[in-house]
Amino acid sequence: MELTQATAIYCARAELQPIIFEGWLANGIAAGGQLTTTTDVENFPGFPDGIMGPELCNKFREQSLRFGTQIFTETVNKVDLSRRPFKFWTDEKEVTAQTLIIATGAVAKRLPFKGSDEDGGFWNKGISACAVCDGAAPIFRNKPIAVIGGGDSAMEEALFLTKYGSEVYIIHRRDEFRASKIMRQRALEHPKIKVLWDSVVVEAYGNDKGLLGGVKVQNVKSNEVTDVPLAGLFFAIGHEPATKFLGGQVELDAAGYIVTAPDSTATSVVGVYAAGDVQDAKWRQAITAAGSGCMAALEVERFLEAEGEVEEEPAAAAAANGNGSAEAAKSPELVLA
């Protein structure tokens, strides 16, 4: 949401009259993206006391609407990028546009076990998928924390969490990490980090405050189950970028992220741009996503000006995800949220 709305704000102020298709439970997440699933956001500038994720998303949305953005809660399921104007389909309509900004994001991979979800579980009540986003929260300070994973991301998150937790467990289902040698070494040598090898979490349980109180960990070789008291549990098992709907028409890397040109948001298709987590496998922060959304909007404006496409008629920006009823717009831009 922060990315899509930043893009729309810049496009609207440039009088491109953007349209966003923000999606309807696309990838299992409400319109607005992963930030809507976050509770306290303490690292976004301008909110010294922090702000709830859904509230922040609403503020982004209100600011975007203020400048004339049209927003429809509808999912783009299919695209044709073979020629311009590009074509896009939702469940209810066909939309055309001269340019496209893909901002569909990436979803953190999670493991299903008892107590891990939102419905009666401890997701956002001690369980998270972003240590950098949530690790400094007061509920984790000077308390035991765990990370699930075995790659570089898991090592990085565990090391980051040592700044806040009393001790940090790395729970890994194998007897060796797949992380790079230097990251393995840093984690294994850190005095606060303990590794639970050959182990998987089978259940999360709560404390008397309704927050995560600990997990039950099973050794996959012995089947022995151990109780591990925890205040926090972080998934670090990768992300899945939302790019399947593109049907291979835009160049992707081996992990499915959109490939963009150096120092640019331009993709392999002329007139198509990508910003935020859908092309960023490294940083994945709200503030960096918003910044790349700004970049994409400025690039689209300059691209259209160079082609002489910026006219008096409305410019469309549509976002991939949803269920509304916007008329197909003959306009330069389309934004996917």
Buried (B, 14 or more C-beta within 10 A) or exposed (E): BBBBBBBBBBBBEBBBBBBBBBBBEBBEBBBBBBBBBBBBBBBBEEBEEEBBBBEBBBBBBEBBBEBBBBBBBBBBBEBBBEEBBBBBBBEEBEBBBBBBBBBBBBBBEBEEBBBBBEEEBBBBBBBBBBBBBBBBBEBBBEBBBBBBBBBBBBBBBBBBBBEBBEBBBBBBBEEEBEBEEEBBEBBBEBEBBBBBBBBBBEBBBBBEEEBBBBBBBBBEEEEEEEEBEBBBBBBBBBBBBBBEBBEEBBEBEEEBBBEBEEEEBBBBBEBBBBBBBBBBBEEBBBEBBBBBBBBBBBBBBEBBEEEEBBEEEBBBBBBBBBBBEBEBBBBBBBBBB
